[in-house]
Amino acid sequence: MRVAALTTFHEPCGIATYSEALLAALRAEGVAVDVIAPTLRAGTEPRGEQPPRRWRRDRASFGEGLQVFRDVVRLKADVVHLQLSLGFVSVRFLAALAQACRVAGLPVVVTLHDRSGDGLLRNLRLARTLAALRGATLVVHNGSHASEAQRHAGSVVRVIPHGIAAPLPRDGAACKRALGVPSERPVIAHFGFIHPDKGIEAVLHAVAALRARGQLVHYLVCGGAFPTGVSQAHLRHLRAEATRLGVAEQVSLEGIFLDDAQVSERLGAADLIVLNYQTGHAQTSSGAARHAFTAGRPIVVSSAPIFDDLRGSLYTLRASPGSPAALADELACLLADDALRAKLASAVTVRADADSWPSVARQHIDLFSELLGSQV
């Protein structure tokens, strides 16, 4: 079986990270995979071996869609698998690609990483995007998104969970020392890109509130800033705020995209991983939360809907994402409760085993085989 994977790849991007893990698991199962990618965003640093970059991000023409179809035919692919997020592809590009594949009898599978949100224009764009994909099979990561996608798309929708890498046990004290943090000091960590909606600033204020009570906690922000004005400006703001609050020495805020080994080492220092998102209504599932599972540490999240499909494996904060005082109280209780944190860490391991990348890859292979009318 040969799959043409249309996705961002080997660049600082959550969907690229998802695709890299999935395609590695598919290849381990004997599937041949060829990657075709969009152009890099301005200011983005490529990572590793680069795939052919064949269409303009969000501005690709109908002709570019047909060119990618010709690439797929040249590769002799049996299935086209597109990772779809608004902003990666234009509607006219999708319409050309999907129509050409329909005429050729080539199955198209689309993993949908966005869902409807609060904005009318955004929802209209999503509806137009799904209409352009008529005839494709949609893959989503949870049941609630499947129901929504079915209403809007009218296509076949399949649920395949977001994969999770196996947790890699780390010596927490050694990881703390590597960061220059005293081994006895509690560490809370954030993982994921830096953006105003991630709730990092509220955690900074909670760290300052704990300091005022005499409890020193190190806050490790493990994640890069997007090469955009909003993300870069927020990184500068967070650094300035840490200084203003008097906790700069208790905060690690590099703002760079790290490889998996670096992420594992840093998150290994965490007593709690705290994802205090303030939004997340229009995203299907949190890749950052699942990537954080690899540390095998207890994970704490806000009530943002993006975490709904993980509730049984995580601790949900009762405090509002924007309430630093209440957040400080809750974090202090969690850091003092060794038994609860051990239980949460165990739940992370159980969920990682259930949604392992090999399992997810096999579910994709079953779907591809079904569409091809054969078993491999």
N, C-alpha and C positions, 0 to 999 in steps of 0.2 A: 504494500500500500504506500502511495506517495501523496503527501499533503503539501499544498502551497499555503503557507502561513502568511497572511497579510497583517502586519502588526508593527508597532514601534519596537525597536530592538537595540540592545547594547547602547543605551542612553539613559540618563537620569529621568526615569518615568515609571510610575507605578505599574502601568500596563506592560511596559517592557520587562519589568522584573517578573510579573506574572507569566508572560509569554516565555521568557527564558527558562523558568522552572518547568512549565508545562511541556515545552518542546524537548527539553532534556529527558523528561520522563517518557515521552512518546518514543524518542529515539532509543531509549533503554529497552522499550518493548518491541523494537524491531521496525518501527515506522520510519520511512524516509521523509524528511521534512526539509523544504526549501523556503527560506524567508525572503519576502519582498516587503520593503519598508517605505514609509513616507520620508520626505526630507527632514533634516534636523531643524529644530527651532533655532532662531538666532541666539547666539551666545551659549548654545548647548555644547558640552564637551562629549564627543563620542567615547565609548568604552569598548575595548576588545576588537575582535574582528568584525568588520562592518559588512552588513548585507547590501545588496543593490537597493538604492533609494530611488524609487521610480515615480512617485507622484508628490505634488505639492500639497502640503498639509492644509486642509480646509479650503483650498483654492483649485483643486484639481479639476480639469475639464472633462467633458464627455470623452474626448479623444484619449486622454490619459487613462481613463477607465478601460477603453478598448485596448490600449497598449499593454496594460497590466494583464488583461485577459490573454493577449497573444503571448506574454511571458509565461503565463500559467500553462498554456497549450504547449509551448516549447519545452517546458519542464516535464511534460507528460504526467501532470498531476491527476490523481483520481478524485480528489476533494479539494475545494477551496475553503479555508478556515480564516475568517476575518475577525480580529479583535476590534470592537467598535466602541468608540467614545466620541461624543460630539466635539468637533474641533480637529479630529484626525482626518476626516474625509468629507467631501462635499456631496450633496445629494445627487448632482449630475454625474459625478464619478461613480457613485454606487449604482445609479440607474443603468449606466452603460455596462458596468461589470456584471450586475445581476441578470440583465437582459441577455447578454452574450452567453453567460453560463447556462441560462434556461434553454436557449436555442441549441446549445451544444450538448445538453443533457448532463451537464457537470454539476454535481451536488455542491451547494453552498451552505456552510454552517457559519453562523454569526454569533459570537459571544458578546452579549449586550452588557456594557459596563455602566450605562446611565439609565435612569428612570425619570419619570415626570417629577417636576418640582413645583415651586411656587410661581415661576414666571410664565406668563402667557406666551411670549415670543419663544422662549426656550421649549415649552411644551409643543408649540406649533412646529418648531424645527424637528423635534424628536418624532412627531407624527409623520412629517414629510419624509424623514429618513427611513422610518419603518415601512412606509408605503413604497419607497424605492426598492426595498428588499423583498418585494412580493415573491413568494416561492422559496425563499431561503428558510432553513431551520434555525430557530433562535435558541441559544443556550443562555440560561440565567442561573444564578447561584442559590436562589431560595424560592420557596413557594409563593410568598407574597408578591415578589417581582414577577413570577410566572403568571399569576392571575392578571396583573396589570398589563403585562406584555401581550397576553392573549386577547384582552379587550381592545387594545390599540392596534395590534398588528394583524390579527386574524391568521397568523402563520402558525406552523407547528412549533411549540415551545417545549423545550426539555430542561429539566433541572439537573445540573451537575455542580456539586459544591466547589467552592474555591479551595485549591489545594493548600496543604500546610507541610512544610519541611519537618523532618524529625528533629525534636529538641536535642541540642548538643550540650550535655552537662558541663558546667564550668565551675571552677573554684572561685566563689564570690569574693573572698578576701584577696586572692591574688589579682583578680580583675580590678578591685578597688585600688590596690597598690599600683597597678599599671597606670591608673588614671591620676595617681598622686593624691588619693583620698584615704584617710585613715580607715583601717579595716573595720573599726568599731562604729564608724559613722553610717547611719542609714542613707541609702541612695534611692531616689525615685527617678525614673527615666521616662522620657518621651521618645517615641520612634515615629518617623515619618517626616514628610516635607514641612517646612516652616511657612505658615500662612496664618493670617489673623483669625480664621475660623477654627483653628486647632486648639484654642483654649490654653495656650502656653503661658500667656501673660497672667491669667488668673492663678496658675500654679506658682508662678514666680512670687506673686503676692502672698500666697499661702505659705511658701517657704520663708518669706520675710515675717509673717505672723508667727510661725513656729520659732523663729530666731528670737523674736521679742519675748517669747515665753521661756527662753533658755534652751530650746531644742534645736541643735544644728543638724540640718538635713542637706545633703548634696543633691542638686538637681542636674541631671544629665540630659541634655536635649540632643538626641542622636538623630540627625537628619539634615538634609541640605535645604538650601533656599532655591526656589525656582529662579531662572534667569529672567525674572519679570520685575517691573518697578514695584508692584505691591509686595511681593515676597521679600525682595532685597531691602525695601524700606522697613518692613516689619522686623527683619533680623536686626537692623540698626537700632530700631526702637526698643527691642527686647534687651539688647546689650546696654543701652542707655538706662533703661528701667531697672535692670539688675544693679547697676552702679548707684542709681538714685535711692534704691531701697536698702543699700548697704549689704547686698548678698552676692556681689560679683565674684567673690572668692569661693562661694558655694555653688557656683553655676558653671557648667561646661556647655558652651554654646558655639560650636565650631562653624555650623552652617554649611558643611560640605557633604556631598554625596559619598558614602562609604561603601566599600565592597562587603560581601557577606561575612568574610572572616573578621573584618574590623567591627561590623555591627554585632556579631556574636560576642566578641571580646568585651565590647562596651556594655551591652545589655546584660552580660554575665555578672556585672557589678551591681545590678539593680536588686533591691529588696522588694520594690514594687515597680511595675511598668504602668504608667498613668496616661491614658489617652482621653483627654478632657475636651473632646470636640464639642463645639457649640452649634454646628450645623450637621450636614451629612444627609439631608433629606433627598437629594437628587442622585445619590450614588447607591449602587446596588449592594455593595459589600466592602468591608475594609480589608484591603490587602496589607496595610500597615499593621493592623492587629494580628493578622495571620503570620506575617513575617516575624513579629515579636514573639510568637509562640516558640520559635527556634531557641530562645534563651531558656525555656523551661521555668520561667519565673511567673509569679502571680501577676495577673493583668487586671487592671481597674479601668473602667470606661464610664463615660457619661451616658445619659439617657438618649443620645442622638440615635435616630433610627438606623443609621448605618451599621450599628452593632447588634441589631435585633436578632439576627440569625446565629449569634454567638452567646446569647444571654446565659445559657446553661453552663458555660465554661468560664465565665468571667464574673467579676464583682461589679455591679452597677452602682455608681455613686448616688447617694440620696441628695447630696448637696447640688444646688444649681451650678452649671458650668461657670457662671459668672460671679459666684459668691465666694471670694477667697477666705473669709473668716470661717464659714461653714465647711469649706473644703479643707482648711487646716485642721479643724476638729476631726473630720472623718479620716484624713490621712494619718493623724497621730494615733487614732484608735487602731487602724489597720497595721501600722508599723509595730504596735505593741502586742498584737495578737498573732503569735507565732503559729498557733494551731490553725487559724483560719488561712494564713498565708500558705502553709503547707498543703492544706486542702485545695486551695486555688491552683497551686503549682501542679498538683496531681491531676486536676481537671484539665489543665492545659495539655498534659501528656496524653490523656485519654482522647481528647478531641483531635490532637495532631495525628494520632494513630488511625482514627476513624476516617479522617479526610486527607490521608497521605497523598503525595503527588503520584506514586505508582497507582493507587486506587483511582484517582481522578483521571489519569491517563488511560487506564483500561476502560473507564466509562466513556471517554471520548472515542476510543477505538470501536467499542460496541456500537456507538451511534454512527460512526463513519461506515462501518460494515453493514449496518441496517440500511443506510441510504444507498449503498452500492449493491445491496441485495446478495451479499456473500458474507461469510464468516472467515476471520483470520485468526 
